[in-house]
C-alpha cells in the first residue's frame, strides 16, 4: 500500500511539474470564457462531492448558484453566501448567524462566479486529453497555480467539446481533499433584480449579525 501511495504521489508531482502555458489548453479555455461572457446572468444547479481517500471521507450534497456580473448567491445545505459586489454575507441557518464582510476581489480567486475566467491570472494550464462527463465528450484541462503556497495545487476542468460549456471542475487541496462540482442544470440569462444579492435581515427574524468589517 505504501508503494502505491508513493507512486500516486509521484504521478501528481510529475503532472503538476509538467503544467505550462499550453496554447491548445488556452484555445479551449478562451472559447469557454467567450461563451459565458455573452451571458448576462445565469442560474446553475450543482452536484458537489468532497472526498479524501486517506481519511475515508466521502460527502455529497447539492447546491444552487445564481450569478449576475460580479454578484452571486450560493446556496448550500449548511450555508448561504450572498455577494452584491461590495459586501459578502455568509448565512448559517442552523446557528442563526450571518457574518458580514467587505468583498475583496483580490482574495476571491476561487469565487464560484469567476470559475469561467479564473485561468487568466495566476495559473498555468495544460490540455491533458479527453474524458466523458455525464455522457458528454469533454476536453480535460488542468489549471495549476503559479503560487507554490496556494490553497489548491490543481483544478481540473471538463469542458464540452461540442458547445464549450463547463460540465464539471475539481479542486485538489494540499490536505488530500478533492472537491468536485458538476453542473446538472444550467439556465442562462435569468431575470433577477440586484436586490436579490443582498441579505435582508428583516426576512430572517432571529438571525444575529456578526459584522467583521
C-alpha positions in Angstrom: 0.0 0.0 0.0 2.9 2.4 0.9 4.4 1.8 -2.5 1.1 2.5 -4.3 0.7 5.8 -2.4 4.2 6.8 -3.2 3.6 6.0 -6.9 0.4 8.1 -7.0 2.2 11.0 -5.2 4.9 10.8 -7.9 2.3 10.9 -10.7 0.8 14.0 -9.1 4.1 15.7 -8.8 5.0 14.9 -12.4 1.6 16.2 -13.6 2.0 19.5 -11.7 5.5 20.0 -12.8 4.6 19.4 -16.4 1.9 22.1 -16.3 2.7 25.0 -18.6 1.0 27.7 -20.7 -0.3 25.2 -23.2 -1.7 27.0 -26.3 -4.1 24.2 -27.0 -5.5 24.4 -23.5 -5.7 28.2 -23.8 -7.7 27.8 -27.0 -10.3 25.6 -25.2 -10.4 28.0 -22.2 -10.8 31.1 -24.3 -13.7 29.5 -26.2 -15.3 28.5 -23.0 -14.9 32.0 -21.5 -16.3 33.7 -24.6 -19.4 31.6 -24.3 -20.1 32.7 -20.7 -19.2 36.3 -21.3 -22.1 36.6 -23.7 -24.5 35.6 -20.9 -25.7 38.5 -18.7 -26.8 36.2 -15.8 -27.3 32.5 -15.1 -28.6 30.0 -12.6 -26.9 26.6 -12.1 -27.8 23.6 -10.1 -24.7 21.9 -8.8 -23.9 18.4 -7.5 -20.9 18.5 -5.2 -18.7 15.8 -3.7 -16.0 16.0 -1.1 -13.6 13.0 -0.9 -10.4 12.3 1.0 -9.4 8.7 0.4 -6.7 8.6 3.1 -9.1 9.9 5.7 -12.0 7.8 4.5 -14.1 10.9 3.8 -16.9 10.9 1.2 -19.6 13.6 1.4 -22.1 14.6 -1.3 -24.6 17.4 -1.5 -26.4 19.7 -3.9 -26.4 23.4 -4.3 -27.5 26.3 -6.5 -25.7 29.4 -7.6 -27.2 32.5 -9.2 -24.8 34.9 -10.9 -25.2 38.4 -12.4 -21.9 40.1 -13.3 -19.7 40.0 -10.2 -22.7 39.4 -7.9 -23.7 35.9 -6.8 -25.8 33.9 -4.3 -24.5 30.4 -3.5 -27.0 28.2 -1.6 -25.6 25.1 0.0 -27.2 22.8 2.6 -25.4 24.3 5.6 -24.7 27.8 4.5 -25.7 30.5 2.0 -23.4 33.2 0.6 -24.7 36.5 -0.7 -22.3 38.8 -2.6 -23.6 42.0 -4.1 -20.2 43.1 -5.4 -19.4 45.2 -2.3 -20.5 43.2 0.7 -20.4 39.5 1.4 -22.9 37.8 3.8 -22.3 34.2 5.0 -25.5 32.9 6.4 -25.5 29.9 8.7 -29.2 28.8 9.2 -28.6 26.2 11.9 -26.6 28.8 14.1 -29.0 31.6 13.1 -26.0 33.8 12.4 -24.8 35.8 9.4 -21.2 37.0 9.1 -20.8 40.3 7.2 -17.6 41.3 5.5 -16.3 43.6 2.7 -15.9 42.0 -0.7 -12.3 41.8 -1.6 -11.8 40.7 -5.3 -8.1 40.1 -4.7 -8.7 37.4 -2.1 -11.6 35.9 -4.0 -9.7 33.9 -6.6 -12.0 30.9 -6.2 -15.2 32.9 -6.4 -17.7 30.5 -8.0 -18.9 33.2 -10.3 -15.3 33.5 -11.7 -14.7 29.9 -12.5 -15.1 30.7 -16.2 -12.2 33.2 -16.3 -10.0 32.3 -13.3 -7.4 30.8 -15.7 -6.5 34.3 -16.9 -4.4 35.3 -13.9 -2.2 33.2 -11.6 -2.5 29.8 -13.4 -0.6 27.6 -15.8 -2.8 25.4 -17.9 -2.4 22.1 -19.8 -4.7 20.1 -22.1 -4.5 16.5 -21.0 -6.9 14.8 -23.4 -10.5 13.8 -23.5 -13.0 12.4 -20.9 -16.7 11.9 -20.8 -18.8 13.6 -18.1 -22.5 12.6 -17.9 -22.3 11.2 -21.4 -20.8 14.4 -22.8 -17.4 14.2 -24.6 -15.2 16.8 -22.9 -11.7 18.3 -23.1 -9.8 17.8 -19.9 -7.8 20.9 -18.8 -5.6 21.2 -15.7 -5.1 24.6 -14.0 -2.0 24.8 -11.7 -1.5 27.9 -9.5 1.7 29.8 -10.1 2.0 30.4 -6.4 3.5 27.4 -4.6 1.7 28.2 -1.4 -1.8 28.3 -3.0 -4.5 26.5 -1.1 -5.3 24.3 -4.1 -2.4 22.7 -6.1 -4.6 21.8 -9.1 -8.0 22.5 -10.6 -9.3 20.1 -13.2 -11.9 21.3 -15.7 -14.0 19.2 -18.0 -15.3 21.3 -20.9 -17.8 20.1 -23.5 -16.2 19.7 -26.9 -19.5 20.5 -28.6 -20.5 23.8 -27.1 -17.6 24.6 -24.7 -19.9 24.6 -21.7 -18.3 23.6 -18.3 -19.5 20.2 -17.3 -17.5 19.9 -14.0 -14.5 21.2 -12.2 -12.5 19.5 -9.4 -10.3 21.3 -6.8 -7.4 19.4 -5.2 -6.1 20.8 -1.9 -2.8 20.1 -0.1 -4.6 18.2 2.7 -5.7 15.4 0.4 -9.3 16.8 -0.1 -10.9 16.7 -3.5 -13.9 18.9 -4.2 -15.8 18.1 -7.4 -18.6 20.3 -8.7 -20.8 19.0 -11.5 -23.3 21.3 -13.3 -26.6 19.3 -13.6 -28.7 22.1 -14.9 -27.8 25.4 -16.4 -30.3 28.3 -17.1 -28.8 31.3 -19.0 -30.0 34.9 -18.9 -32.3 34.5 -15.9 -34.2 37.7 -14.8 -33.0 38.7 -11.3 -33.0 42.0 -9.5 -29.9 43.4 -8.0 -31.6 43.3 -4.6 -31.6 39.5 -4.8 -27.9 39.5 -4.0 -28.4 41.5 -0.7 -29.0 39.5 2.5 -32.1 41.0 4.1 -32.1 40.7 7.9 -35.8 41.6 8.0 -36.6 38.5 6.1 -34.6 36.4 8.6 -36.1 37.1 12.1 -34.0 35.9 15.0 -30.7 35.8 13.0 -27.8 37.5 14.8 -25.5 39.6 12.5 -21.7 39.4 13.1 -20.2 42.5 11.4 -16.5 41.8 10.6 -15.9 44.9 8.6 
